[in-house]
Amino acid sequence: MKIKKLAPMQRVAIIISTLMVVGGFLIISQIYFSYSEAREMSNSCYDKGGFPTIEKSGLNIDYFNCDMN
């Protein structure tokens, strides 16, 4: 079986495509874990009988408070 040599533009296209797939996977993973963290904190607060207050900036949780009134 012969191995076909790739043209320079094909190499660049493959590299860019691979980087986009990996980057997309990392972004989606970060979104999922941020959501999971906020959900877990909220559920824990509800289980204690409180009402959660969450402030998010992008993917980070900037403020969390469990109001126990």
C-alpha positions in Angstrom: 0.0 0.0 0.0 1.4 3.4 -1.0 1.2 6.3 1.4 0.0 9.4 -0.4 1.9 12.6 0.3 -0.3 15.5 1.4 0.0 18.9 -0.2 0.9 21.8 2.2 -2.6 23.2 2.1 -4.1 19.8 3.0 -1.8 19.6 6.0 -2.8 23.0 7.1 -6.5 22.1 6.7 -6.1 18.9 8.7 -4.2 20.7 11.5 -6.8 23.5 11.7 -9.7 21.0 11.7 -8.1 19.0 14.5 -7.5 22.1 16.6 -11.1 23.2 16.1 -12.4 19.8 17.2 -10.1 19.7 20.3 -10.9 23.3 21.1 -14.7 22.7 20.8 -14.4 19.6 23.0 -12.6 21.6 25.7 -15.1 24.5 25.6 -18.1 22.1 25.8 -16.5 20.2 28.7 -15.9 23.5 30.6 -19.6 24.5 30.0 -20.8 21.2 31.2 -18.7 21.1 34.4 -19.6 24.7 35.2 -23.3 23.8 34.9 -22.8 20.7 37.0 -21.0 22.6 39.7 -23.8 25.3 39.9 -26.5 22.6 39.9 -24.8 20.6 42.7 -24.4 23.8 44.8 -28.1 24.7 44.2 -29.4 21.2 45.0 -27.3 21.1 48.2 -28.8 24.5 49.2 -32.4 23.3 48.5 -31.8 20.1 50.5 -30.9 22.3 53.5 -34.1 24.2 53.1 -32.5 27.3 51.6 -32.8 29.4 48.5 -29.6 29.7 46.4 -28.4 32.9 44.8 -25.8 32.4 42.1 -24.0 35.0 40.1 -22.0 33.8 37.1 -19.6 35.6 34.8 -18.9 33.6 31.7 -18.1 30.1 33.0 -17.1 31.2 36.5 -19.2 31.3 39.6 -18.5 34.8 41.0 -20.9 34.6 44.0 -23.0 32.0 45.8 -25.2 32.4 48.7 -27.6 30.0 50.4 -30.4 32.1 52.0 -31.8 30.1 54.9 -34.9 32.2 55.6 
